[in-house]
Amino acid sequence: MMRLSRKKYNRQLCQTFGRGKLHIIVRQKPGNRSRGILAIGGQCFPCSLGRGGVVSRKREGDGGTPLARMRVLYGFFREGRGGLAPSLISVSRVSPAEGWCDAPTDRNYNRKVRLPYRASHEMMQRSDHLYDIGLVLDWNISMRKRNTGSAIFLHLAQQDFKPTEGCIAVTRPVMNRLLRLISRESYIEVRH
C-alpha cells in the first residue's frame, strides 16, 4: 500500500470531508477502558480516555469520558511550549490567571474563571504538558447541568497514554493534524 505524504493526506481529507466539517469517531479500545482509538478519514490514532472508560451517565469526578457527540467550540494553547499548527478554529493563548471551575454548586461551574478563584477549579497553565494545546468540547456547556461533568477537552496525551480525568488525549503530531482540519462545524463522537 502506498503511503501518502502529510500534505497529500490533508488535501485528501479536505476533499473527502470538506475542510472544517470533520466527524471524528472515538472508540474505547477492546480490553482497556482508558485507551481509545480516534478515527478520522480512514486513519486511526491511539488516544487516552478517562480512567473510568466511556460512560453513558457522566457525573462530576467519575473519571469517565462521556458517550456523546460533542461539537468543538474553540481551542487554547500555552505560549512558549512548542509550535502550534495553523487552525480553522479560534485558538487563544492561556494566561497564568486562567482556571476552569469544577465545583458543581458554583455559579461558574464548567466555565473558564479568573484566578485566584474561591471555588474548586483546575489551573489551565499546568506544570505538565497536557494543556499546552487543547480543544474545548461542548460537553455540558451549551446546556449546563450541575454535577454532570466539567472540562471535557481534547488535549495532549502523556507519553505512555495514561488515563485522563474524562478528557480525550492525543499526541502532539495528531493534535497538529487535527488543528489544520477542525472548525466549529466539526464534532467528536465518542462510542463504545
Salt bridges, closest charged atoms under 4 A:
ASP62 OD1 - LYS58 NZ 2.63
GLU98 OE1 - LYS112 NZ 3.62
ASP106 OD1 - ARG118 NH2 3.47
GLU122 OE2 - ARG126 NH1 3.11
ASP128 OD2 - ARG126 NH2 2.77
ASP132 OD1 - ARG81 NH1 2.98
ASP132 OD2 - HIS129 ND1 2.51
ASP132 OD2 - ARG172 NH2 3.61
ASP138 OD2 - ARG71 NH2 3.46
GLU165 OE1 - ARG51 NH2 3.15
GLU185 OE1 - LYS21 NZ 3.95
GLU189 OE1 - HIS23 NE2 2.76
GLU189 OE2 - ARG191 NE 3.26
